[in-house]
Amino acid sequence: MNITMLDETLLADLVADLPRAVRLQRLVRTLREGFRCGAVCLLRLEEGALVPLAVDGLVREALGRRFEVAQHPRLATILASRRTTLFPPDASLPDPYDGLVEQRPGQPLHVHDCMGISLHVEGEPWGVLTLDALEAGTFDAADRTALERYALLIEAAVRVSRLERDLRALRMAHQDSGLPLAAPEARDILGHSAVLLRLLRELDVVARADLPVLLSGETGVGKELFARRLHRCSARHAAPLVQVNCAALPESLAESELFGHVKGAFSGATAERAGRFEAADGGTLLLDEVGELSLPVQAKLLRALQEGEVQRLGEDVPRRVDVRIIAATNRRLAEAVRDGSFRADLYHRLSVYPVVIPPLRERGSDVLVLAGHFLEINRTRLGVRSLRLSSEAEETLLAYAWPGNVRELEHVISRAAIKALSRGARRDDIITLVPEWLDLSGPVGEGASASEVPGGVGEAASSSLRERVEKAQRRAIREALDACDGRWAAAARRLELDPSNLHKLARRLGLKPGR
């Protein structure tokens, strides 16, 4: 290892004006090159679990995992010590990255070097940094000492990112003194695609504006999670977020549920009860599936929004409430206004700031990050050693249209894991899911034509799933090249692929001559 060169690179990245995610990714890549190892992973401690923030040398799906410390003794050992921990090649403790290393996906790490160190920020445990080499004896005493030095740089990088975040919050606080100093970071919305990151930046800005927001998107895109982020990043984050499922409200009970009632207001009203508006006073009210409300209830909801007050059933005196409204729907409300099933005045009151949540098929490789998250959940739920995707299964997930979006992906991964066990996979093995277990030859997604999606009616009925996937990949690559005037690097960016991986895929698909 060239210590001087490594020091210079790490320090340059530390002081450079970089986005936090880019800075951390460059740091782990530099450490992997400097220590000549197979994989480096930076994980942050969150409520008893270690969550990967940046990886190099692990499969992409690893970014979606949560490693519960209590279930991973190697990570627990690293976290418990302030010094470098080096595990011998014959260590009996299970490796959390079994089957997740790029060089040997799906294979156990029986003989290799593994070392790691805990990271602390402002005196508190922050996370861990782990390094894995595929050959025993790669790490020596000098490497252990060096890792302790570089851990200080990683901690400094975290502090720099925190200072930059706080500085941005202070600048915004000058514009609105009621803002919190810094909004907590959300870990429940997973992904790194450009379209998602743009949306999250937009939401972080509108969250502080206290405007009504209308979240629209297909079923299963996770509108509730985005609503929770809006609340968490707002000045109201210390007050409650109250959710109402409008689709589940019978018209006869909707008014009572929203606005409350007094004792004796109707048959069965045996006690006074506050409604959801009062429960959310000072905070945020999420009206989920707002497009399902009946017209009479819409009229009463409009009055509450216009006047800023509610009146309990059976009560004469209105009550003032201070509530921020977030509405969510999978319906096209503008069309509902035109056909008369939704009030135009309520629509304009709710959609002061409309936000469209992108479907999963438009989020590129985010599907693999989310798949990794669901794989880890099922690994824990089913009690298996390791659960991962084959490369063919990854391609299948990327090519599918996802009509049910994230919710469908969750169910697909759960079913595939159960199928693997039912067909003879052992819980103490590394279980690799294959395309046949995903069973993704179903309906095409909304917004995608049958000729564009594997399994569409334009495909020959006799085509195998792999042939359909490859046909879709060829079409996507050709379209990207056409849009980028034949420039492969630009096409790779458009497809959100590493250029070298795009060239390999194109050669395998017969779009480029082999070497």
FENKAKA-V908641 format. One record per run of one state. SS is the DSSP state (alpha for helix, beta for strand, coil for the rest). FROM is the first residue (numbers start at 0). TO is the last residue. Records with the same first field share a line. If there is no record, write none. Layout:
SS=FROM-TO + FROM-TO
This chain:
coil=0-1 + 15-18 + 35-37 + 46-47 + 56-56 + 58-58 + 64-64 + 71-71 + 80-83 + 87-99 + 104-111 + 121-122 + 133-139 + 175-192 + 207-211 + 216-221 + 232-239 + 248-249 + 261-271 + 274-274 + 279-282 + 288-288 + 292-293 + 307-307 + 310-311 + 313-317 + 320-322 + 329-331 + 338-342 + 350-351 + 356-358 + 362-364 + 382-384 + 389-389 + 399-403 + 422-428 + 433-433 + 438-448 + 452-463 + 483-486 + 495-497 + 508-514
alpha=2-14 + 19-34 + 59-63 + 68-70 + 72-79 + 101-103 + 140-174 + 193-206 + 222-231 + 245-247 + 250-258 + 275-278 + 289-291 + 294-306 + 332-337 + 343-349 + 359-361 + 365-381 + 390-398 + 404-421 + 434-437 + 449-451 + 464-482 + 487-494 + 498-507
beta=38-45 + 48-55 + 57-57 + 65-67 + 84-86 + 100-100 + 112-120 + 123-132 + 212-215 + 240-244 + 259-260 + 272-273 + 283-287 + 308-309 + 312-312 + 318-319 + 323-328 + 352-355 + 385-388 + 429-432
